[in-house]
Amino acid sequence: MFKQKRIISLAIILIFIFSGCSNIQNKAKNKVKSKTLTSSIKKKSKPKEDPDKSKIFKLGDNGEEVKKIQDELNKYGYSITADGKFGASTDWAIRDFQYRHNINIDGSVSEQTNSLLKQPPTNETMVNSNVTPDPNPDVQACKAAAENTVNTKDTPTYTKFFIMTSLSEQRVYIFNGEPHNWKLINTFECTSGSSETPTITGHFFVEGKGLAFKTENDIICKYYTQIQGNYLFHSILFDKKGNVVDGTLGASLSHGCVRLALQNAKYIYDTVPMGTGIWIY
């Protein structure tokens, strides 16, 4: 009897032990269900382009926006073909426009240049592409011969103007119109380079302008128009006080530039835009 009780007690203990182990195993087998967590870090979106930031238009560009630029230039009197192609004539017109507005001259149309193009022209910024002949009596006296010479030559230009300079005559001729149909509008005497420092010859384009410059010897030259590099059309020579240092005209004695009477240097500076063709022979 006692043995039976012990066996029964032992059996109950074993059942309890195996039951506990089974629960532990079941708990171990049960996988933990993970919750899907929403990331608190948001993906960075690409910065949006500023719609107000204008594209820079330059030589070689094409399209409707270029045509609008050309239309605005024509409003200022540049008389270029509004074909939507940003060619050399448009580039030169932009450079001249930038000079007249006293901003950086690079030939490209940035937001600043584009904004100025939309403003109404003034007397200072307007270009007159159709100029009547100057009352200078030399114009009528030289008209036939000068027009015959220039209109039988190839005269590349990007404007409605052309400058012809005869070193043998020591004379400058200014024309208005178009190649092979030029009309003389002014002419005047000049002084060119000496035999030691001759004036360059050939075909060029007006590259730049300025009101005045000073040499190392404190000589002032006014109203210069750039031919190429340091070769310029400019006035006769003045000192710092405005006195004439050398007013010689009709001779070959300059350092290579073409000297003109003050009013004639100003005439080219005021009348002829950048990109105008130059022929020196």
Secondary structure as the mmCIF struct_conf table of DSSP 4:
data_model
#
loop_
_struct_conf.conf_type_id
_struct_conf.id
_struct_conf.beg_label_comp_id
_struct_conf.beg_label_asym_id
_struct_conf.beg_label_seq_id
_struct_conf.end_label_comp_id
_struct_conf.end_label_asym_id
_struct_conf.end_label_seq_id
HELX_RH_AL_P HELX_RH_AL_P1 PHE A 2 LYS A 29
BEND BEND1 ASN A 30 ASN A 30
HELX_LH_PP_P HELX_LH_PP_P1 LYS A 31 VAL A 32
HELX_LH_PP_P HELX_LH_PP_P2 SER A 34 SER A 39
BEND BEND2 SER A 40 SER A 40
HELX_LH_PP_P HELX_LH_PP_P3 LYS A 42 GLU A 49
TURN_TY1_P TURN_TY1_P1 PRO A 51 ASP A 52
BEND BEND3 LYS A 53 LYS A 53
HELX_LH_PP_P HELX_LH_PP_P4 SER A 54 ILE A 56
STRN STRN1 PHE A 57 PHE A 57
TURN_TY1_P TURN_TY1_P2 LEU A 59 GLY A 60
STRN STRN2 ASN A 62 ASN A 62
BEND BEND4 GLY A 63 GLY A 63
HELX_RH_AL_P HELX_RH_AL_P2 GLU A 64 LYS A 75
TURN_TY1_P TURN_TY1_P3 TYR A 76 GLY A 77
BEND BEND5 ASP A 83 GLY A 84
STRN STRN3 LYS A 85 LYS A 85
HELX_RH_AL_P HELX_RH_AL_P3 ALA A 88 ARG A 100
TURN_TY1_P TURN_TY1_P4 HIS A 101 ASN A 102
BEND BEND6 ILE A 103 ILE A 103
BEND BEND7 ASP A 106 GLY A 107
STRN STRN4 VAL A 109 VAL A 109
HELX_RH_AL_P HELX_RH_AL_P4 GLU A 111 LEU A 117
TURN_TY1_P TURN_TY1_P5 LYS A 118 LYS A 118
BEND BEND8 GLN A 119 GLN A 119
HELX_LH_PP_P HELX_LH_PP_P5 PRO A 120 PRO A 121
TURN_TY1_P TURN_TY1_P6 ASN A 123 THR A 125
BEND BEND9 SER A 129 ASN A 130
HELX_LH_PP_P HELX_LH_PP_P6 VAL A 131 ASP A 134
BEND BEND10 PRO A 135 PRO A 135
HELX_RH_AL_P HELX_RH_AL_P5 PRO A 137 VAL A 150
TURN_TY1_P TURN_TY1_P7 ASN A 151 THR A 152
BEND BEND11 LYS A 153 LYS A 153
BEND BEND12 TYR A 158 LYS A 160
STRN STRN5 PHE A 161 SER A 166
TURN_TY1_P TURN_TY1_P8 LEU A 167 GLN A 170
STRN STRN6 ARG A 171 ASN A 176
BEND BEND13 GLY A 177 GLY A 177
TURN_TY1_P TURN_TY1_P9 PRO A 179 HIS A 180
STRN STRN7 LYS A 183 GLU A 189
STRN STRN8 THR A 191 THR A 191
STRN STRN9 SER A 192 GLY A 193
BEND BEND14 SER A 195 THR A 197
HELX_LH_PP_P HELX_LH_PP_P7 PRO A 198 ILE A 200
STRN STRN10 GLY A 202 PHE A 205
STRN STRN11 LYS A 209 LYS A 214
TURN_TY1_P TURN_TY1_P10 GLU A 216 ASN A 217
STRN STRN12 ILE A 220 GLN A 228
TURN_TY1_P TURN_TY1_P11 GLY A 229 ASN A 230
STRN STRN13 TYR A 231 SER A 235
STRN STRN14 LEU A 237 PHE A 238
TURN_TY1_P TURN_TY1_P12 LYS A 240 LYS A 241
BEND BEND15 GLY A 242 GLY A 242
STRN STRN15 VAL A 244 ASP A 246
BEND BEND16 GLY A 250 ALA A 251
STRN STRN16 SER A 252 SER A 254
BEND BEND17 HIS A 255 CYS A 257
STRN STRN17 VAL A 258 LEU A 260
HELX_RH_AL_P HELX_RH_AL_P6 LEU A 262 THR A 271
HELX_LH_PP_P HELX_LH_PP_P8 VAL A 272 PRO A 273
TURN_TY1_P TURN_TY1_P13 MET A 274 GLY A 275
STRN STRN18 GLY A 277 ILE A 280
#
